């Protein structure tokens, strides 16, 4: 087998993810002809056909589908190599204080820290988990990961790292006992889980209660993590983050994604901190990690729904 070019492998992944050489060209910032040439070169080097081409785009062959996961492992190894080399150049070490909410800490930051530590073993990450927004400008933390529809005006530097969808869920026990709403207005006949005003407006909760005609929730919480547990305990229906809830076998979806509830997460820091080596390293690591992590979550959720549909 011939040795292939790493750039050919990047083109392969971009086409696999985007479904066409045109989409891949936009992702990679090169022209479509270059992408097509790289795919042809990779197929020649491997002596394998990776895509079936058609008017609607490029569809992975069976061999192509099998090789995507391996290609992604090579991609991650390449990224780790580059990051670790950058760490040696910068002499990375020291303490990094990060603050975020419990749900973000558990679902996004903790999965990232294990890999981050293998690349930067001399950086100590201290995590402050709280729903209270610490004062980054006053130095209460070096970095914060904040979520919402918008960020408040400030002098902080921010980088968007994730998009979040919400939908309504109940537990399987609740669904067996009370059924699930067949339409939004049917929420009037169900028990609902609300949020405390101290959390600010949660658009998914606001939408749910409005569809129920302004019905009062049976309980309120000031923590999304606690709201998840309330729903899992069978107390009622709640608006939960899709990336988490779709993977929970004990939860039943009661709605499509709630369009008005879509929100985003940003990682923010002070302007004078953004080029501190350990701060820059974590920001540059976290953004692509979260993108990959959420993509894997979506794939697992699709696989789970497909298996459930087959068993229905």
C-alpha positions in Angstrom: 0.0 0.0 0.0 1.3 3.5 -0.9 1.9 6.1 1.8 -0.9 8.7 1.8 -0.8 12.4 2.5 -2.3 13.6 5.8 -4.1 16.3 3.8 -5.8 13.6 1.8 -7.1 12.1 5.0 -8.4 15.6 6.1 -10.2 15.8 2.8 -11.7 12.4 3.4 -13.1 13.4 6.8 -14.4 16.7 5.5 -16.4 15.0 2.7 -17.6 12.3 5.0 -19.0 14.9 7.4 -20.3 17.4 4.8 -21.6 14.9 2.3 -20.0 16.5 -0.7 -16.7 17.9 -2.1 -18.3 21.3 -2.2 -19.1 21.3 1.5 -15.7 20.0 2.2 -14.0 22.7 0.2 -15.8 25.3 2.3 -14.7 23.7 5.5 -11.1 23.3 4.4 -10.8 26.6 2.7 -9.7 25.2 -0.7 -11.4 24.8 -4.0 -13.6 21.8 -4.9 -11.2 20.5 -7.5 -8.5 20.2 -4.9 -10.7 18.2 -2.6 -11.8 15.8 -5.4 -8.1 15.4 -6.4 -7.2 14.5 -2.8 -10.0 12.0 -2.5 -8.8 10.3 -5.7 -5.2 10.3 -4.5 -6.3 8.7 -1.2 -8.4 6.0 -2.9 -5.5 5.3 -5.2 -3.1 5.0 -2.3 -5.4 2.7 -0.4 -6.6 0.8 -3.5 -10.2 1.3 -2.1 -13.3 3.1 -3.3 -14.3 5.4 -0.4 -17.3 7.2 -1.8 -20.1 6.7 -4.3 -20.6 9.9 -6.2 -24.0 11.1 -7.3 -26.0 14.3 -8.1 -26.9 14.6 -4.5 -23.3 14.4 -3.3 -20.9 11.8 -2.0 -22.0 8.8 0.0 -19.6 6.7 1.9 -19.0 3.1 0.7 -19.0 0.3 3.2 -15.2 0.5 3.4 -15.4 4.3 3.7 -17.8 4.0 6.7 -15.5 1.5 8.4 -12.5 3.8 8.0 -14.1 7.0 9.3 -13.5 6.2 13.0 -9.9 5.3 12.3 -9.4 8.5 10.4 -10.8 10.5 13.3 -8.4 8.8 15.6 -5.5 9.9 13.4 -7.0 13.4 13.4 -7.1 13.5 17.2 -3.5 12.1 17.4 -2.4 14.9 15.0 -4.1 17.5 17.1 -2.6 16.2 20.3 0.9 16.1 18.7 0.6 19.8 17.6 -0.8 20.9 21.0 1.8 19.1 22.9 4.6 20.5 20.8 3.1 24.0 21.3 3.1 23.3 25.0 6.8 22.5 25.0 7.5 25.8 23.1 5.6 27.8 25.6 6.8 26.0 28.7 3.3 25.4 29.9 2.7 25.0 33.6 0.8 26.5 36.5 -2.8 26.7 37.9 -5.8 27.4 35.7 -9.0 28.3 37.6 -12.2 27.6 35.6 -15.8 28.2 36.5 -19.0 27.0 35.0 -22.4 25.4 35.8 -22.8 21.8 37.0 -24.3 20.5 33.8 -21.6 22.0 31.7 -18.9 20.8 34.1 -20.2 17.2 34.0 -21.0 16.9 30.3 -18.4 19.0 28.6 -15.5 20.0 30.9 -14.8 16.7 32.7 -14.7 14.6 29.5 -12.2 17.2 28.1 -9.9 17.3 31.2 -8.7 13.7 31.0 -7.4 14.3 27.5 -6.1 17.8 28.2 -4.0 16.5 31.1 -2.3 13.9 28.9 -1.1 16.8 26.7 -0.4 19.4 29.4 0.5 17.4 32.6 2.0 20.4 34.3 -1.1 22.5 34.1 -3.3 22.1 37.2 -7.0 22.8 36.5 -9.1 23.9 39.4 -12.9 23.8 38.7 -15.4 26.0 40.5 -18.8 24.6 39.8 -21.6 27.1 40.5 -24.7 28.5 38.9 -23.6 32.0 40.2 -21.7 33.9 37.5 -18.3 34.6 39.1 -16.7 38.0 38.4 -14.0 37.2 35.8 -13.0 40.8 35.4 -12.3 41.0 39.2 -10.2 37.8 39.0 -12.5 35.4 40.7 -11.6 32.9 37.9 -9.3 32.8 34.9 -11.9 31.3 32.5 -15.6 30.9 32.6 -17.9 28.8 30.4 -21.3 30.5 30.1 -24.4 29.5 28.4 -27.5 31.4 27.1 -29.0 33.0 24.0 -26.6 36.0 24.3 -23.7 37.1 26.4 -24.0 40.2 28.5 -22.0 43.3 27.3 -18.5 43.4 28.8 -14.8 43.8 28.1 -14.3 40.1 28.3 -12.9 38.1 25.3 -15.3 35.3 24.3 -15.2 32.3 21.9 -18.3 30.3 21.0 -17.7 26.6 21.6 -21.1 24.9 21.5 -24.8 25.1 20.4 -27.5 23.5 22.6 -30.9 22.3 21.7 -33.7 21.6 24.2 -36.8 19.4 24.1 -39.4 18.1 26.5 -38.8 14.8 28.3 -40.5 12.6 31.0 -39.4 9.4 32.6 -40.6 6.0 31.3 -42.4 5.4 34.6 -44.3 8.7 34.1 -45.1 7.9 30.5 -46.6 4.5 31.6 -48.6 6.2 34.4 -49.8 9.4 32.6 -48.9 9.0 28.9 -47.1 11.6 26.9 -48.7 14.8 25.5 -49.8 14.3 21.8 -49.6 18.0 21.1 -48.2 21.1 23.0 -51.7 22.2 24.3 -52.0 18.7 25.9 -49.4 19.9 28.4 -52.3 21.4 30.4 -53.1 17.8 31.6 -49.6 17.0 32.8 -47.3 17.8 35.7 -44.5 20.2 34.8 -41.1 20.9 36.2 -40.2 24.6 36.3 -37.1 26.7 37.1 -36.5 29.3 39.8 -36.3 32.9 38.8 -32.7 33.1 40.1 -31.7 31.1 37.0 -33.0 33.8 34.7 -35.3 33.0 31.8 -34.9 29.5 30.5 -36.7 29.7 27.1 -37.6 26.0 27.0 -39.3 26.2 30.4 -41.1 29.5 29.4 -42.3 27.9 26.2 -43.6 24.8 28.0 -45.5 26.7 30.6 -47.0 29.0 27.9 -48.2 26.0 25.9 -49.8 24.7 29.0 -51.8 27.9 29.3 -49.8 29.4 32.1 -50.2 26.4 34.3 -48.0 26.5 37.4 -45.3 23.8 37.7 -45.6 21.3 40.5 -42.0 22.1 41.5 -39.2 24.5 40.6 -35.4 24.2 40.8 -32.5 26.5 40.5 -30.3 23.8 38.9 -30.7 22.2 35.5 -28.9 19.1 36.9 -31.6 18.9 39.6 -34.3 19.4 37.0 -33.0 16.4 35.1 -33.2 14.3 38.3 -36.7 15.6 39.0 -37.8 14.4 35.5 -35.9 11.0 35.9 -37.7 10.6 39.3 -41.0 10.7 37.5 -42.2 14.0 38.9 -43.3 15.4 35.6 -42.3 16.8 32.2 -39.3 19.1 31.9 -37.3 21.0 29.2 -33.9 19.4 29.1 -30.7 19.6 27.0 -31.0 17.2 24.1 -27.3 16.3 24.1 -27.7 14.9 27.6 -31.3 13.6 27.7 -31.3 11.8 24.3 -28.8 9.4 25.7 -30.7 8.6 28.9 -32.6 5.3 28.4 -34.9 6.2 31.3 -36.2 9.3 29.5 -38.8 9.6 26.9 -38.9 12.5 24.4 -42.2 14.4 24.5 -41.5 17.0 21.7 -39.3 18.0 18.8 -36.5 20.4 19.5 -37.9 23.7 20.9 -36.8 26.3 18.4 -37.0 29.3 20.7 -34.9 27.4 23.4 -31.7 27.0 21.3 -28.8 28.5 23.2 -25.0 28.7 23.0 -22.0 28.3 25.2 -19.0 30.6 25.2 -15.6 30.4 26.9 -14.7 33.8 28.3 -11.6 35.4 29.8 -10.1 38.8 30.5 -8.2 40.5 27.6 -4.9 40.4 29.5 -5.3 36.7 30.2 -6.1 35.5 26.6 -2.4 35.1 25.6 -1.2 33.5 28.9 0.1 30.2 27.6 -2.0 27.9 29.9 -5.2 29.9 29.2 -4.6 30.0 25.4 -3.8 26.3 25.4 -7.1 25.4 27.2 -9.2 27.6 24.9 -7.5 26.2 21.8 -8.0 22.6 23.1 -11.6 22.9 24.4 -13.3 24.4 21.3 -12.5 21.5 18.9 -12.9 18.9 21.7 -16.4 20.0 22.5 -17.3 20.0 18.8 -16.1 16.4 18.4 -17.7 15.4 21.7 -21.2 16.8 20.8 -21.0 15.2 17.3 -20.3 11.8 19.0 -23.2 12.3 21.3 -25.5 13.1 18.4 -24.3 10.0 16.6 -25.0 7.8 19.7 -28.4 9.3 20.1 -29.3 8.6 16.4 -28.1 5.0 16.8 -30.2 4.6 20.0 -33.3 5.9 18.3 -32.7 3.7 15.3 -32.5 0.6 17.6 -35.6 1.6 19.4 -37.5 2.1 16.1 -36.4 -1.4 15.0 -37.7 -2.9 18.3 -41.0 -1.0 18.2 
